[in-house]
Amino acid sequence: MILNRVKVELGERSYEVRIGSGLIARAGAEVAPLLRRKRVAVVTDETVAPHHLPALTAALEAEGIGSSALILPAGEATKGWENLARCTEWLLDQKVERKDVVIAFGGGVIGDLVGFSAAILRRGVRFVQLPTTLLAQVDSSVGGKTGINTPQGKNLVGAFHQPSLVLADIEVLTTLPDRDFLSGYGEVVKYGLLGDAAFFDWLEREGPAIRVGDKAARLRAVTRSVEMKAGIVSRDETEEGERALLNLGHTFCHALEKATGYSDRLLHGEGVAIGCALAFELSSRLGFCSQEEPSRVRAHLKAMGMKVDIRDIPGELPGADTLIALMGQDKKVVDGKLRFILAHRIGQAFVADDVPGDAVRAVLDEALGR
C-alpha cells in the first residue's frame, strides 16, 4: 500500500497526516500508539455511519481497542451550539479523560464540531481526524481550526486545537456523491491558485481523471494540497500573516453561505470555487492581474462541471449591498475594513487589507446580473 506522510511541524504539537488507501481498515493499528488505555470515543454522522462505522469499529477491535460512538445528524446545520453541547456532554458521559483520544469521523462539519468539543472538554482532550470527504481531507482536517456557526455568521466561535493524527483514506472518496466530491475539489483548486501554478497546470490536465476516480491522481491531489496547507500552518499557525492566504475565495463564499442559510443550495466548496472566480475578477478589476487569469480560472471550473457564477446558485439572492454587509461579519474583517485575498496571477496570491467597496460592489452587481 502506498502511504504518503506529511508532517505538520509545530514543535511538541507536531503531527502527521497520513494519506493512502485502506486507512480505515488500518485505523486501529494507526491510532494504538497514541492511546494510554485501549478505548476511544468516536463521533460521526448519519451519512457516514452506515457506510463506514462498522469497518472502523472492526479495525479498532482487531487491536483490542474498545469504542463507543455518537451519531449526529448530517449537514451544515449540525455545526451549532445545540450539537456542540450534545457532543460534549456525551463525551463526559463516556468518562473521556484528558489523556484519552476522541475520533472525529466524518466531513468538515464533524471535524470542526468534534475538534472544538475536544478543545473545551476538560480544557483540552486529544483527538484524531479521520476525514471522509475530499474537502475535509485537503483542508478542514489539517491545521487545528475548530468551531461552530452562529446566527451571526460562519465559524465565529471556535478554537485552535491541533489533532494528534490525521488519517486520510482516499478509498472513502469513492462513496461520495459527485456533487460532494466536486465541492471538495473547489478547495484543491484553491491551493494551485494561491501558491502553486505548476499544481494548477497539473489539475487542468488531470482534473477529469481525478473526478472519475483515478487513484494515483487522487492521491497526488490530496497529498499536494495537504503539503501546501501543512507548510503554511507550520509557519503561521494562528493566521497572523501567511495563513490568511488559505482564505482565497472565502470572504465571498461565507457571505453567500450566510445568504443561502447554510443549506444545500450552496455547499462550502462550491462557494469557495465561486469565491475564487470572484476574487480573480476583483483582482483584474483593480489592475493586479490580467483578464486572462480569471478567464482561465473560470474555464477550468466549468470544464470540471462546477458552479462558477453566483447565478449558478438556485433561488433568490440578496443584492450586492446586503452581501457586502454580510461580509462585515466575517473573521477576515480587520479594524472594520474588508480583507480579501487577491492575486497577481495564478499561483501568486496576496492579502489586501483595504479593498475599495465600490469595486467589490461592481463585481457583485455584474455577477448578479444587476
C-alpha positions in Angstrom: 0.0 0.0 0.0 1.3 3.5 -0.9 1.1 5.6 2.2 2.2 9.3 1.9 3.1 11.1 5.2 3.1 14.8 5.6 4.2 16.3 8.8 2.7 19.5 10.3 5.7 21.0 12.2 4.6 22.6 15.4 7.2 21.7 17.9 5.9 19.5 20.6 2.5 19.6 19.0 3.7 18.3 15.6 1.7 15.5 14.0 1.4 13.5 10.8 -1.2 13.5 8.1 -1.2 10.0 6.5 -2.7 9.7 3.1 -3.5 6.4 1.3 -6.0 3.7 0.5 -7.3 1.4 3.2 -6.5 3.6 6.2 -9.9 3.0 7.8 -9.2 -0.8 7.9 -5.9 0.0 9.5 -7.1 2.7 11.8 -6.7 0.5 15.0 -3.0 0.0 14.3 -2.5 3.7 13.3 -4.2 5.0 16.5 -3.0 2.4 19.0 0.4 4.2 19.7 -1.4 7.3 20.8 -3.5 5.5 23.5 -2.8 5.4 27.2 -5.7 3.0 27.6 -7.4 0.9 24.8 -10.5 2.9 24.5 -11.7 5.6 22.2 -14.9 7.7 21.7 -16.0 8.1 18.0 -18.3 10.9 16.8 -19.7 10.6 13.3 -22.9 11.4 11.4 -25.9 9.7 9.9 -24.4 9.7 6.4 -21.0 8.2 7.3 -22.1 5.8 10.0 -24.0 3.2 7.8 -21.2 3.2 5.2 -18.0 3.2 7.3 -18.6 2.9 11.0 -18.7 -0.9 11.1 -15.3 -1.1 9.3 -13.8 1.4 11.8 -15.2 -0.4 14.8 -13.8 -3.7 13.4 -10.4 -2.1 12.8 -10.3 -0.9 16.4 -11.5 -4.2 17.8 -8.7 -6.0 15.9 -6.2 -4.1 18.0 -8.1 -4.7 21.2 -9.4 -1.1 21.3 -12.9 -0.6 22.7 -15.1 2.1 21.3 -18.4 3.9 21.7 -20.0 6.1 19.0 -22.2 9.1 18.9 -24.1 9.6 15.6 -25.1 13.2 14.9 -27.3 14.5 12.1 -25.5 15.2 8.8 -25.3 18.7 7.3 -24.0 22.2 8.0 -26.9 22.9 10.3 -25.4 20.4 12.8 -22.5 22.7 13.4 -24.1 24.8 16.1 -24.5 25.3 19.8 -27.1 22.5 20.3 -24.9 19.7 18.9 -21.8 21.1 20.4 -23.5 20.7 23.8 -24.8 17.3 22.9 -21.4 16.1 21.8 -19.5 17.5 24.8 -22.0 16.1 27.3 -21.9 12.7 25.6 -18.1 12.7 25.8 -18.4 13.5 29.5 -20.9 10.6 29.9 -18.4 8.3 28.3 -15.9 9.5 31.0 -13.4 10.6 28.5 -10.3 11.7 30.3 -7.6 14.3 29.3 -5.2 11.6 28.2 -7.8 9.7 26.1 -8.5 10.2 22.4 -11.6 11.2 20.6 -12.0 10.3 16.9 -13.8 12.8 14.5 -15.1 10.5 11.8 -16.7 12.5 9.0 -16.5 15.5 6.8 -15.7 19.1 7.7 -18.8 19.6 9.9 -17.9 16.7 12.2 -14.2 17.6 12.2 -14.9 21.2 13.2 -17.5 20.4 15.8 -15.7 17.5 17.4 -12.4 19.3 17.4 -14.0 22.2 19.2 -15.7 19.9 21.7 -12.3 18.2 22.3 -10.7 21.7 22.8 -13.1 22.7 25.5 -13.6 19.3 27.2 -11.5 19.2 30.4 -9.6 22.2 28.9 -8.3 20.1 26.1 -8.5 16.4 25.1 -6.5 14.9 22.2 -8.4 14.0 19.1 -7.8 12.2 15.8 -9.2 13.4 12.5 -10.5 10.7 10.2 -11.9 12.8 7.3 -14.3 11.1 4.9 -14.8 13.8 2.3 -12.4 15.4 -0.2 -12.9 18.8 1.3 -12.1 17.6 4.8 -9.1 15.6 3.7 -7.4 18.5 1.9 -8.5 21.4 4.1 -10.5 21.3 7.3 -8.9 18.3 9.0 -5.4 19.9 8.8 -4.3 22.9 10.8 -6.3 22.9 14.0 -9.1 25.3 13.2 -12.2 24.1 15.0 -15.5 25.8 15.6 -19.2 26.2 15.1 -21.6 28.5 13.2 -23.9 31.1 14.9 -26.8 33.2 13.7 -24.2 36.0 13.2 -22.0 34.0 10.8 -19.8 31.0 10.0 -17.1 29.7 12.3 -17.3 32.8 14.5 -16.9 30.7 17.7 -14.1 28.2 18.0 -10.5 27.5 19.0 -7.2 26.5 17.5 -6.8 22.9 18.7 -4.4 20.7 16.7 -5.2 17.0 16.1 -2.8 14.3 17.2 -3.1 12.5 13.9 -4.9 12.8 10.6 -5.8 9.6 8.6 -7.0 10.5 5.1 -8.3 7.3 3.4 -8.8 8.1 -0.3 -10.8 4.9 -0.7 -13.8 6.5 1.0 -13.9 9.2 -1.7 -15.5 6.5 -4.0 -18.7 6.6 -1.9 -19.1 10.4 -2.2 -21.8 11.8 -4.5 -20.3 13.6 -7.5 -21.6 17.0 -6.2 -19.8 16.5 -2.8 -16.6 15.4 -4.5 -16.6 18.5 -6.7 -17.3 20.6 -3.7 -14.1 19.3 -2.2 -12.3 19.9 -5.5 -13.0 23.6 -5.0 -10.5 23.6 -2.1 -8.0 21.6 -4.2 -8.1 24.2 -6.9 -7.6 26.9 -4.3 -4.2 25.6 -3.4 -2.9 25.9 -7.0 -4.5 29.4 -7.3 -2.9 30.7 -4.1 0.6 29.4 -4.4 1.5 26.7 -6.9 0.9 27.5 -10.6 2.5 24.2 -11.6 -0.1 22.3 -9.5 -2.9 24.3 -11.2 -1.3 23.4 -14.6 -1.4 19.7 -13.5 -5.0 20.0 -12.3 -6.0 21.4 -15.7 -4.6 18.2 -17.3 -5.6 15.7 -14.7 -8.8 17.1 -13.2 -11.1 14.8 -15.3 -9.1 11.7 -14.1 -9.4 12.9 -10.5 -13.1 13.3 -10.9 -13.8 9.8 -12.3 -11.7 8.0 -9.7 -8.1 7.6 -10.8 -6.4 6.6 -7.5 -2.9 7.8 -8.4 -4.2 11.2 -9.4 -6.4 11.5 -6.3 -3.5 10.5 -4.1 -1.3 13.2 -5.6 -4.1 15.8 -5.5 -4.8 15.2 -1.8 -1.1 14.9 -0.9 0.0 18.1 -2.6 -3.0 20.0 -1.1 -2.0 18.8 2.4 1.7 19.6 1.8 0.8 23.2 1.0 -1.5 23.6 3.9 0.9 21.9 6.3 3.7 24.2 5.3 1.6 27.3 5.7 0.2 26.2 9.1 3.7 25.3 10.3 4.9 28.8 9.5 1.8 30.7 10.7 -0.4 28.6 13.0 -2.9 31.2 14.2 -3.3 33.3 11.0 -1.1 36.2 11.8 0.1 36.5 8.2 0.7 33.9 5.5 -2.1 31.5 6.7 -4.6 34.2 5.6 -3.8 33.1 2.0 -5.8 29.9 2.7 -8.9 32.1 2.7 -8.7 32.8 -1.0 -12.4 32.9 -2.1 -13.7 32.6 1.4 -14.8 36.2 2.0 -17.3 35.9 -0.9 -18.0 32.3 0.0 -19.0 33.0 3.6 -21.4 35.8 2.6 -23.0 33.5 0.0 -23.3 30.7 2.5 -25.0 33.0 5.0 -27.3 34.4 2.3 -28.4 30.8 1.4 -28.9 29.8 5.1 -26.0 27.3 5.2 -28.3 25.0 3.2 -27.9 22.5 0.3 -28.4 25.4 -2.1 -24.7 26.0 -1.8 -22.1 23.6 -0.5 -18.9 25.1 1.1 -16.6 24.1 -1.7 -19.0 25.3 -4.3 -18.9 28.7 -2.5 -15.1 28.6 -2.4 -15.0 27.9 -6.2 -17.4 30.8 -6.9 -15.4 32.9 -4.5 -12.1 32.2 -6.1 -13.5 33.2 -9.5 -14.9 36.4 -8.0 -11.5 37.1 -6.2 -9.7 36.9 -9.6 -12.3 39.1 -11.2 -11.8 41.6 -8.4 -8.0 41.4 -8.8 -8.4 42.1 -12.5 -10.8 45.0 -12.0 -8.3 46.6 -9.5 -5.4 46.1 -12.0 -3.5 43.5 -10.1 -3.7 40.8 -12.8 -4.6 40.5 -16.4 -8.1 39.4 -17.6 -6.6 36.2 -18.9 -6.2 34.9 -15.3 -9.8 35.0 -14.2 -10.9 33.6 -17.6 -8.5 30.7 -17.1 -9.8 30.0 -13.6 -13.4 30.1 -14.8 -12.6 27.9 -17.8 -11.2 25.1 -15.6 -14.0 25.2 -13.1 -16.5 25.0 -15.9 -14.6 22.1 -17.6 -14.9 20.2 -14.3 -18.7 20.8 -14.2 -18.6 23.0 -11.2 -20.6 26.1 -10.1 -18.7 29.1 -11.3 -21.1 32.1 -11.1 -23.3 33.4 -8.4 -26.2 32.9 -10.8 -25.5 29.1 -10.7 -26.9 29.1 -7.1 -30.6 28.2 -7.2 -33.2 30.5 -5.7 -33.3 34.2 -4.9 -30.2 36.0 -3.6 -29.9 39.4 -2.0 -28.2 42.4 -3.7 -24.6 43.5 -3.6 -25.1 45.8 -0.6 -26.6 43.0 1.5 -23.8 40.6 0.6 -21.2 43.3 1.5 -22.9 43.8 4.8 -22.7 40.0 5.4 -19.0 40.2 4.7 -18.7 42.7 7.5 -19.4 39.8 10.0 -16.6 37.7 8.5 -13.5 36.9 10.6 -11.3 38.4 7.8 -12.5 41.9 8.8 -9.7 43.9 10.4 -10.4 47.2 12.1 -13.7 47.3 10.2 -12.0 47.0 6.8 -12.8 44.2 4.4 -9.8 41.9 3.9 -9.7 40.0 0.6 -7.2 37.5 -0.8 -6.4 38.8 -4.2 -3.9 37.6 -6.9 -1.2 38.9 -9.2 -1.6 35.8 -11.3 -2.4 32.1 -10.8 -0.1 30.8 -8.1 0.6 34.2 -6.6 -2.0 35.4 -4.1 -1.6 38.2 -1.6 -3.6 39.8 1.3 -5.3 43.1 0.5 -6.5 44.8 3.7 -8.5 47.7 2.4 -10.3 46.9 -0.8 -12.5 49.7 -2.2 -16.1 48.9 -1.5 -17.2 50.3 -4.9 -15.0 47.8 -6.7 -16.5 44.9 -4.7 -20.0 46.2 -5.4 -19.3 46.5 -9.1 -18.0 42.9 -9.3 -21.1 41.6 -7.3 -23.5 43.6 -9.4 -22.0 42.2 -12.6 -22.1 38.7 -11.1 -25.7 39.0 -10.0 -26.7 40.4 -13.4 -28.0 43.7 -11.9 
